[in-house]
């Protein structure tokens, strides 16, 4: 029963805590999943639904500390369709994936520093550059990429570190440096996590959000690349974080 709840959450249907108790939220999630999977309506579990739910244990076994390349043949037969589409689109890239509150998040290594390219690739993979709306989500995303040091690079030769692109950008003709920041999804920017003194529109090119740290220039508590900076379209590290709802 807990496995069913975890599989429902994996598909983006909120069953509540994975406690084995099928209350109203879990029954509602079962109903939503049956509809999404084109199964006969209802709040019941049957073999047809069980055969379509993701195998959580097999998905966990696929996850690794470092980003790696996946092919469709690596995935279990009943894998999350969102993950299947993303793996197909990102087959030439090392990735690391995980789930947070029913959404699928993928850290993608691209080998190029290009925000516009990152945005297009995320959309082709079925999602969008990540929009971060809480401290808990920011911490989750940080953990997703920080176990692989290829997502972080030194910047400007002074100990600062830059991380992957996120879906935060500044509209044209906005008041510099703090005006006009929006998420690619259109969500309002209600949670802000700028590094000290950021955004600063450095070189009149700081229009795109990246993870950032002052590293050796700052106190120990801020050495991790967990905050944000405004950068140019080609000033991030060699990757991005995407989200699929």
C-alpha positions as CSV (number, residue, x, y, z in Angstrom):
1,X,0.0,0.0,0.0
2,X,2.9,2.4,0.7
3,X,4.4,1.4,-2.6
4,X,1.2,2.3,-4.4
5,X,1.2,5.7,-2.7
6,X,4.9,6.4,-3.7
7,X,4.1,5.4,-7.3
8,X,1.1,7.7,-7.4
9,X,3.2,10.6,-6.1
10,X,5.9,9.7,-8.7
11,X,3.3,10.2,-11.4
12,X,2.3,13.6,-9.9
13,X,-0.9,12.6,-8.1
14,X,-0.7,13.7,-4.5
15,X,-1.8,10.8,-2.2
16,X,-0.5,12.4,1.0
17,X,2.1,10.7,3.2
18,X,3.2,7.2,2.2
19,X,1.7,5.7,5.4
20,X,-0.3,2.8,3.9
21,X,-3.6,4.5,4.8
22,X,-6.0,5.0,1.9
23,X,-7.8,8.1,3.0
24,X,-9.6,10.7,0.8
25,X,-6.3,12.1,-0.6
26,X,-5.0,8.7,-1.7
27,X,-8.4,7.7,-3.1
28,X,-8.5,11.0,-5.0
29,X,-5.0,10.3,-6.3
30,X,-6.0,6.8,-7.4
31,X,-9.0,8.3,-9.3
32,X,-6.8,10.9,-11.0
33,X,-4.2,8.3,-12.0
34,X,-6.9,6.0,-13.4
35,X,-8.2,8.8,-15.5
36,X,-4.7,9.8,-16.7
37,X,-3.9,6.2,-17.6
38,X,-7.2,5.7,-19.5
39,X,-8.4,3.1,-17.1
40,X,-12.1,2.6,-16.0
41,X,-13.0,5.3,-13.5
42,X,-13.0,4.6,-9.7
43,X,-11.0,4.8,-6.5
44,X,-10.0,1.1,-6.5
45,X,-6.8,-0.7,-7.0
46,X,-6.8,-3.5,-9.6
47,X,-4.3,-5.4,-11.6
48,X,-4.7,-3.1,-14.6
49,X,-3.6,-0.1,-12.5
50,X,-0.8,-2.0,-10.7
51,X,0.6,-3.0,-14.1
52,X,0.8,0.7,-15.1
53,X,2.2,2.2,-11.9
54,X,6.0,2.9,-11.9
55,X,8.3,0.4,-10.2
56,X,9.7,2.7,-7.6
57,X,12.4,0.2,-6.5
58,X,13.7,-0.2,-10.0
59,X,13.7,3.6,-10.5
60,X,15.7,4.1,-7.3
61,X,18.2,1.5,-8.5
62,X,18.8,3.6,-11.6
63,X,19.7,6.7,-9.7
64,X,23.3,7.5,-9.2
65,X,25.5,10.0,-7.3
66,X,27.0,11.3,-10.5
67,X,25.1,12.2,-13.7
68,X,25.2,9.5,-16.3
69,X,23.7,8.7,-19.7
70,X,20.5,6.7,-19.9
71,X,18.8,4.9,-22.8
72,X,15.2,3.9,-23.0
73,X,16.3,0.3,-22.5
74,X,17.6,1.2,-19.1
75,X,14.1,2.1,-17.8
76,X,11.6,-0.4,-16.4
77,X,8.7,-1.1,-18.8
78,X,6.2,0.8,-16.7
79,X,8.5,3.8,-16.1
80,X,7.0,7.3,-15.6
81,X,6.1,8.5,-19.1
82,X,7.7,11.9,-18.2
83,X,11.0,10.3,-17.5
84,X,10.8,8.1,-20.6
85,X,10.2,11.2,-22.8
86,X,13.1,13.1,-21.1
87,X,15.5,10.2,-21.4
88,X,14.8,10.0,-25.1
89,X,15.4,13.7,-25.6
90,X,18.5,13.8,-23.4
91,X,20.1,10.6,-24.6
92,X,23.3,12.4,-25.6
93,X,23.7,14.1,-22.2
94,X,24.7,13.0,-18.7
95,X,21.8,13.5,-16.4
96,X,20.7,13.0,-12.7
97,X,17.0,12.8,-11.8
98,X,14.9,12.7,-8.7
99,X,11.3,13.6,-7.6
100,X,10.0,16.3,-5.3
101,X,6.3,16.7,-4.5
102,X,5.2,14.9,-7.6
103,X,7.4,16.8,-10.0
104,X,10.3,15.3,-11.9
105,X,13.6,17.2,-11.7
106,X,16.6,16.6,-14.0
107,X,20.1,18.0,-13.7
108,X,21.6,18.1,-17.3
109,X,25.2,18.4,-18.3
110,X,25.4,20.1,-21.7
111,X,29.1,21.0,-22.3
112,X,28.0,24.5,-23.3
113,X,27.2,27.7,-21.5
114,X,24.1,28.9,-23.2
115,X,20.8,29.8,-21.4
116,X,18.7,30.0,-24.5
117,X,19.9,26.5,-25.7
118,X,19.3,25.1,-22.2
119,X,15.7,26.5,-22.3
120,X,15.0,24.9,-25.7
121,X,16.5,21.6,-24.6
122,X,14.4,21.5,-21.4
123,X,11.3,22.2,-23.4
124,X,12.1,19.5,-25.9
125,X,12.5,17.0,-23.0
126,X,8.9,17.8,-21.9
127,X,9.5,20.3,-19.2
128,X,11.0,23.7,-18.5
129,X,14.0,25.3,-16.7
130,X,13.3,24.9,-13.0
131,X,11.2,27.5,-11.2
132,X,12.1,27.5,-7.5
133,X,9.4,28.8,-5.1
134,X,10.6,27.8,-1.6
135,X,13.7,27.1,0.5
136,X,12.8,23.4,0.6
137,X,12.7,23.2,-3.2
138,X,15.9,25.1,-3.5
139,X,17.7,22.7,-1.1
140,X,16.3,19.8,-3.0
141,X,17.6,21.2,-6.3
142,X,21.0,22.0,-4.8
143,X,21.4,18.4,-3.6
144,X,20.4,17.1,-7.1
145,X,23.4,18.7,-8.8
146,X,26.0,19.2,-6.0
147,X,27.1,15.6,-5.7
148,X,28.6,15.9,-9.2
149,X,31.3,18.6,-9.3
150,X,31.0,18.9,-13.1
151,X,28.0,21.1,-12.5
152,X,30.1,23.7,-10.7
153,X,33.0,25.7,-12.1
154,X,35.3,28.5,-10.9
155,X,34.5,32.0,-12.2
156,X,36.5,35.2,-12.7
157,X,39.7,33.8,-11.0
158,X,38.8,35.1,-7.6
159,X,37.3,32.0,-5.8
160,X,33.8,32.5,-6.9
161,X,31.9,29.5,-8.1
162,X,29.0,29.2,-10.6
163,X,26.5,26.4,-11.0
164,X,23.8,25.4,-13.5
165,X,21.2,27.6,-15.1
166,X,17.7,27.9,-13.6
167,X,14.5,29.3,-15.2
168,X,14.9,32.8,-13.8
169,X,15.3,35.7,-16.3
170,X,14.9,39.4,-16.5
171,X,12.5,41.0,-19.0
172,X,13.9,43.5,-21.5
173,X,13.8,47.2,-20.5
174,X,13.4,46.3,-16.8
175,X,14.8,48.5,-14.1
176,X,18.3,47.3,-13.3
177,X,19.4,45.4,-11.5
178,X,16.4,44.1,-9.5
179,X,13.4,44.8,-11.7
180,X,11.5,42.5,-14.0
181,X,12.7,39.1,-12.8
182,X,10.3,36.3,-13.7
183,X,10.2,32.5,-14.0
184,X,10.0,30.9,-17.5
185,X,6.6,29.4,-16.4
186,X,5.2,32.9,-15.7
187,X,5.1,32.2,-11.9
188,X,5.7,35.3,-9.8
189,X,9.1,35.5,-8.0
190,X,7.8,35.1,-4.4
191,X,11.0,33.3,-3.1
192,X,14.3,35.0,-3.6
193,X,17.7,33.5,-2.8
194,X,20.3,36.0,-4.3
195,X,23.9,35.9,-3.2
196,X,25.2,38.9,-1.2
197,X,25.0,42.0,-3.4
198,X,23.2,40.2,-6.2
199,X,21.7,40.8,-8.7
200,X,24.1,43.4,-9.9
201,X,23.8,43.3,-13.7
202,X,27.5,42.8,-14.0
203,X,28.8,44.2,-17.4
204,X,25.2,45.1,-18.3
205,X,24.7,41.4,-19.2
206,X,23.2,39.9,-16.0
207,X,19.8,38.8,-17.3
208,X,19.7,35.0,-16.5
209,X,19.7,33.1,-13.2
210,X,22.4,30.6,-12.1
211,X,23.4,29.0,-8.9
212,X,26.3,30.9,-7.3
213,X,28.7,31.2,-4.4
214,X,31.5,33.6,-3.4
215,X,33.5,30.6,-2.2
216,X,36.8,31.7,-0.7
217,X,35.7,35.3,-0.7
218,X,32.9,34.8,1.7
219,X,32.3,33.3,5.2
220,X,32.2,29.5,5.5
221,X,28.4,29.3,5.6
222,X,28.1,30.7,2.0
223,X,30.8,28.6,0.3
224,X,28.3,26.2,-1.1
225,X,26.8,27.0,-4.5
226,X,23.3,27.2,-3.1
227,X,22.4,30.8,-3.8
228,X,21.8,32.6,-7.0
229,X,23.5,35.2,-9.3
230,X,22.5,37.1,-12.4
231,X,24.6,36.1,-15.3
232,X,25.0,36.6,-19.0
233,X,23.4,34.1,-21.4
234,X,26.8,32.3,-21.7
235,X,28.2,32.7,-18.2
236,X,26.8,29.8,-16.2
237,X,28.5,26.4,-15.8
238,X,28.1,23.6,-18.2
239,X,24.5,22.5,-17.3
240,X,21.0,23.4,-16.2
241,X,18.2,22.1,-14.0
242,X,14.9,21.3,-15.5
243,X,11.5,20.5,-14.0
244,X,8.6,18.4,-15.4
245,X,5.2,18.9,-13.7
